[in-house]
């Protein structure tokens, strides 16, 4: 889509050294419609979604939408597998069939309790997300772009894995900072962009690295404690 391509092209123009880095986590995901009887047990545990940790696995279940009469809901689930050879692992995932991807997720989650894996058993290989999602990371070099009329924000400036729950919040902060600087320096857009980027680049790098560190933490409790200690306002 054009909306996906334009931010990348702008970033390449502003920062010629722009390069996305393969994450050590490889996600395998599915989307599935659940009946009320199927989704209610999940909804009772977590109304928006669930997130659990296992050995070299981060497992997510999330609500995408629910019908007006609440008779059904669209959910997704994702097995995010940590690999010491992520490029090789991604290549396998990229070429695997939907049946192979489904079977891999069944194997990776076999030790989890049934209330977390019932959704996988309700899934068919046809529900697997194809082509597979890919996790990449990126943050800008620690120098302003020098641009006077164009800049970037959100995923175009800092791509992070979702284990610190910081992506959308960081993009909103970018937008607020950019608007504030443009308002204060309406006659000097170059200065407005320069001041915005100084703040945005530092924050973006911090969030990419914190998200990576959150993925490496052995338990979710450590992420919550760290987020509160850092005063990030990301989680709660």
C-alpha angles and dihedrals in degrees: 000000000000091000089060095047102046098063090049092051092048091049091051090052093049097039114026091186091062111141131163116225123216111244120231087236120081114198125211111188144180137190120213139174111231129197119235090259090053100045101039095078089053092044091054092055096043123359094202102027150305132252125188138172130226136162105305089341135104110188123196133186118184140177114236100177142332129218119254092247090045090233092126141011138199112234135176129205129191135192108207106196119199114220136186087210102042097164091054092044092049091051090055092048092047092055099036123108121244088253091053091049091049092048091049091055092048089054095045093052101038093112095053121100118267096249087066097042102039087090090058092051089051089054125091125207087253088065093061115114108253127222090032122247116252126212115217132167132214140161130177124258113262096260131090116253093237090225120145103193109024138044140157139239142178119016091354088066105031125018114192140173114253102245097102093044089230107122102090094035092052092049091051090051089051091053093048093048092048092049092047093051093045090051093049094044102033092144094049111045092170091061091044092054092044092054092043094050093048089061098034096051094051094046093045093053091049092052095047090052093043090051090051091048091048089057090052094050113107095226139023090237090069090055093052093048093047093048092052092046091050091049090225096148086215103120108029 
